[in-house]
Structure formats: C-alpha cells, structure tokens
Amino acid sequence: MENQPQTSNVKSKSIPRWLQIFLLVGGVILIVVGLISIFGGTASSALVDKFNEFQNPTAQVANSLQNASDLLTGIAAKEQAKNYAGAVADLQTALTKLNDTDSLVKSLTSLVSEFKDVVNRISDQNAKTAGLHFIDVSNSRNAAVLKMTSDTRQLVNLIITYYDGLAHGKTTELDEPKLTAMAEQVTADAQSIAKINTDLDLAAQDLAKAAGFKLVKK
C-alpha cells in the first residue's frame, strides 16, 4: 500500500514517456512546401499571377502549423508544472490552429483548380503537360496535409480528455498503445508530405523550364 504513492510521486516528477511522442509530433507537423514565386520568360501574365497567388495561403499554412507545433511541444512544461488546465487550454488552441490550417489548405485547393483553368489554355503542349503534372502533385500535397491535420487532431483530442480529467481531480489513464499508434501515423503522414514536397519542387522546376519562366525560392 505504501509503494503506490511513492510510484505516483516519481511519475509526477518526470515527463511521461508518451509525452516524448508529442514532442516529436510537434516537430514533424512543420513540414510544408517552401514558398516559390515565378516571373518573366515567355509565360503568360495570367499563369504567373495565378501561380504566385499560392504564396500567401502557403505562408499562412506554415504559420498555423508553426503555432500548433509550438503549443504541442510546450505541453511538457505544463505537465511538469502540473498545470493541467493550462495544458487543456493550449491543446484547444492547437486544435484551432489545425482547423485554420484545413481552411487555408482548402483555399489552396481552390487556387489549384483556378490554376488548372489557366494551364488548360496554354497552347504549348510541353508546358501544358508540365503544368497539369504540377497540379496533380499539388493536389496530392494538399490531400496529404489535410490527412496529417486530421490525424493530429485525433491525437490532440485524446490528450485533451486526459488532461481535462486531471484538471478536475479525476484519476485518468492514457491508452498508450493507441497513443503510440496515432503518433506513428502522424509521423508517417509527415514523411509522405516530405516526399510529395520533393516531387512538387521538381514539378515546379519542370514547369518553369517548359513554360520559360524563372523560379525564385523565398
């Protein structure tokens, strides 16, 4: 009987092993395609203007994910301070940032559709083919980011329930195998996005070469 409170005290003074997973998730969700602008060459002004419209929402996606990541990696400090209500508040804010990301990605998806209309009007077949490939990869990237935010949201909701119970003085336990599986899924999502980002960069280079414009990375 006397060993139970001693075990509890030891656990309360250390960061739970599962929280290390959360620190990892906070890092991997930051993988977002880099900002690229185009100009000049033989590309039509409509193509250039529409391509460059991607930059603002892409930057906002990066910012939202940065904010979410900062909040998730900060949970360890809340855990050590036993500030469970603060942890809940930060996790809820992280959910808001993930929801913001979804809205921004959906706006990017709309822009990709508009960009496709411009590409379909290109007379040069090589440029059109390269443009349509860029669009396909962009759509894959957007879908992958939405999957990652969805999986991360599920993970966050699981942790919110845990900390909310602690904040109200209840004895709560985490399903660590489930938590680990969910974290591994988010990591796999991020790895998928990293691969697609490489493909997207190559597709942008191919489009630039075919359409005769220059890429400028931000």
C-alpha positions as CSV (number, residue, x, y, z in Angstrom):
1,M,0.0,0.0,0.0
2,E,2.8,2.4,0.8
3,N,4.5,1.8,-2.5
4,Q,1.6,3.3,-4.6
5,P,2.0,6.9,-3.6
6,Q,5.8,6.7,-4.0
7,T,5.4,5.4,-7.5
8,S,2.9,8.2,-8.2
9,N,5.4,10.8,-6.9
10,V,8.2,9.5,-9.1
11,K,5.9,9.7,-12.2
12,S,4.8,13.2,-11.4
13,K,8.4,14.5,-11.2
14,S,9.3,13.2,-14.7
15,I,8.0,13.7,-18.2
16,P,5.9,10.7,-19.2
17,R,7.4,8.6,-21.9
18,W,4.4,9.2,-24.1
19,L,5.0,12.9,-23.9
20,Q,8.2,12.5,-25.9
21,I,5.9,11.3,-28.7
22,F,4.1,14.6,-28.5
23,L,7.3,16.5,-28.8
24,L,8.1,14.5,-31.9
25,V,4.7,15.2,-33.4
26,G,5.2,18.9,-32.7
27,G,8.3,18.8,-34.9
28,V,7.0,16.7,-37.8
29,I,3.9,18.7,-38.5
30,L,6.1,21.6,-39.6
31,I,6.8,20.0,-42.9
32,V,5.3,22.4,-45.5
33,V,6.3,23.0,-49.1
34,G,8.6,26.0,-49.5
35,L,7.4,29.3,-50.9
36,I,8.2,29.8,-54.6
37,S,7.4,32.7,-56.9
38,I,7.8,32.9,-60.6
39,F,8.4,35.7,-63.1
40,G,9.5,36.6,-66.6
41,G,10.2,34.4,-69.5
42,T,7.6,33.5,-72.1
43,A,5.0,32.5,-69.5
44,S,1.7,34.4,-69.8
45,S,0.9,37.0,-67.1
46,A,-2.2,35.0,-66.2
47,L,0.0,31.9,-65.5
48,V,2.5,33.9,-63.5
49,D,-0.1,35.8,-61.5
50,K,-2.1,32.7,-60.6
51,F,1.0,30.7,-59.7
52,N,2.1,33.5,-57.4
53,E,-1.3,33.6,-55.6
54,F,-0.2,30.3,-53.9
55,Q,2.3,32.2,-51.8
56,N,0.1,33.9,-49.3
57,P,-2.0,30.9,-48.2
58,T,1.1,28.7,-48.2
59,A,2.8,31.1,-45.9
60,Q,-0.3,31.1,-43.7
61,V,-0.3,27.3,-43.6
62,A,3.3,27.3,-42.4
63,N,2.4,29.9,-39.7
64,S,-0.6,28.0,-38.4
65,L,1.4,24.7,-38.3
66,Q,4.3,26.6,-36.5
67,N,1.8,27.8,-33.9
68,A,0.3,24.4,-33.4
69,S,3.8,22.8,-33.1
70,D,4.9,25.4,-30.5
71,L,1.8,24.6,-28.4
72,L,2.3,20.9,-28.6
73,T,6.0,21.0,-27.7
74,G,5.1,23.3,-24.8
75,I,2.9,20.7,-23.2
76,A,5.9,19.1,-21.5
77,A,6.4,22.2,-19.4
78,K,2.7,22.3,-18.4
79,E,3.0,18.6,-17.4
80,Q,6.0,19.2,-15.2
81,A,4.3,22.2,-13.5
82,K,1.1,20.1,-13.1
83,N,-0.7,22.9,-14.9
84,Y,-3.3,20.6,-16.4
85,A,-5.9,23.3,-17.1
86,G,-3.2,25.3,-18.9
87,A,-2.4,22.1,-21.0
88,V,-6.0,21.8,-21.9
89,A,-6.2,25.4,-23.0
90,D,-3.1,25.1,-25.1
91,L,-4.3,21.9,-26.7
92,Q,-7.6,23.5,-27.6
93,T,-5.8,26.4,-29.2
94,A,-3.7,23.9,-31.1
95,L,-6.9,22.4,-32.4
96,T,-8.0,25.9,-33.6
97,K,-4.7,26.3,-35.4
98,L,-5.1,22.9,-37.1
99,N,-8.6,23.9,-38.1
100,D,-7.2,27.1,-39.5
101,T,-4.7,25.0,-41.5
102,D,-7.5,23.0,-43.0
103,S,-9.3,26.1,-44.2
104,L,-6.1,27.5,-45.7
105,V,-5.3,24.2,-47.5
106,K,-8.9,24.2,-48.9
107,S,-8.3,27.7,-50.2
108,L,-5.1,26.4,-51.8
109,T,-7.1,23.6,-53.4
110,S,-9.4,26.2,-54.9
111,L,-6.4,28.1,-56.3
112,V,-5.1,24.9,-57.8
113,S,-8.4,24.5,-59.6
114,E,-8.2,28.0,-61.0
115,F,-4.6,27.4,-62.0
116,K,-5.7,24.4,-63.9
117,D,-8.1,26.5,-66.0
118,V,-5.1,28.8,-66.9
119,V,-2.9,25.8,-67.8
120,N,-5.6,24.3,-70.0
121,R,-5.4,27.4,-72.1
122,I,-1.7,27.1,-72.8
123,S,-1.0,26.4,-76.4
124,D,2.4,24.8,-75.9
125,Q,1.8,21.1,-75.2
126,N,5.0,20.6,-73.2
127,A,4.1,23.5,-70.9
128,K,0.6,22.2,-70.6
129,T,1.8,18.7,-69.7
130,A,4.2,20.1,-67.1
131,G,1.5,22.4,-65.7
132,L,-1.0,19.5,-65.3
133,H,1.6,17.4,-63.6
134,F,2.4,20.2,-61.2
135,I,-1.4,20.5,-60.4
136,D,-1.6,16.7,-59.8
137,V,1.3,16.8,-57.3
138,S,-0.2,20.0,-55.6
139,N,-3.5,18.2,-55.1
140,S,-1.7,15.2,-53.6
141,R,0.2,17.5,-51.2
142,N,-2.9,19.3,-50.2
143,A,-4.7,16.0,-49.5
144,A,-1.7,14.7,-47.5
145,V,-1.6,17.9,-45.3
146,L,-5.3,17.5,-44.6
147,K,-4.8,13.9,-43.6
148,M,-2.0,14.9,-41.3
149,T,-4.0,17.6,-39.6
150,S,-6.9,15.2,-39.2
151,D,-4.7,12.5,-37.6
152,T,-3.0,15.1,-35.4
153,R,-6.4,16.4,-34.3
154,Q,-7.4,12.9,-33.2
155,L,-4.2,12.6,-31.2
156,V,-4.8,16.0,-29.6
157,N,-8.4,15.2,-28.6
158,L,-7.2,12.1,-26.9
159,I,-4.7,14.1,-24.8
160,I,-7.3,16.8,-24.0
161,T,-9.5,14.2,-22.4
162,Y,-6.6,13.0,-20.3
163,Y,-5.6,16.5,-19.0
164,D,-9.2,17.6,-18.6
165,G,-9.7,14.7,-16.2
166,L,-6.6,15.6,-14.2
167,A,-7.6,19.3,-14.1
168,H,-10.8,18.2,-12.4
169,G,-9.1,16.0,-9.9
170,K,-10.1,12.7,-11.6
171,T,-7.9,9.7,-12.0
172,T,-7.3,9.3,-15.7
173,E,-5.2,6.9,-17.7
174,L,-4.0,7.0,-21.3
175,D,-4.2,4.2,-23.7
176,E,-0.5,4.4,-24.5
177,P,-0.5,1.7,-27.3
178,K,-3.3,3.7,-29.0
179,L,-1.4,6.9,-28.5
180,T,1.8,5.5,-29.9
181,A,-0.1,4.1,-33.0
182,M,-1.7,7.5,-33.6
183,A,1.7,9.3,-33.2
184,E,3.3,6.9,-35.6
185,Q,0.5,7.6,-38.1
186,V,1.2,11.4,-37.9
187,T,4.9,10.7,-38.4
188,A,4.1,8.6,-41.5
189,D,1.9,11.4,-42.7
190,A,4.8,13.9,-42.4
191,Q,7.1,11.5,-44.2
192,S,4.6,11.3,-47.0
193,I,4.4,15.1,-47.2
194,A,8.2,15.3,-47.3
195,K,8.3,13.0,-50.3
196,I,5.5,14.9,-52.1
197,N,7.2,18.2,-51.4
198,T,10.3,16.9,-53.2
199,D,8.1,15.9,-56.1
200,L,6.3,19.2,-56.1
201,D,9.6,21.1,-56.2
202,L,10.7,19.0,-59.2
203,A,7.4,19.5,-60.9
204,A,7.7,23.3,-60.4
205,Q,11.2,23.2,-62.0
206,D,9.8,21.2,-64.9
207,L,7.0,23.7,-65.4
208,A,9.4,26.6,-65.2
209,K,11.6,25.0,-67.9
210,A,8.7,24.2,-70.2
211,A,6.9,27.5,-69.8
212,G,10.1,29.6,-69.9
213,F,10.0,31.4,-66.5
214,K,12.3,31.6,-63.6
215,L,11.6,30.2,-60.1
216,V,12.5,32.3,-57.1
217,K,12.5,30.5,-53.7
218,K,11.6,32.6,-50.7
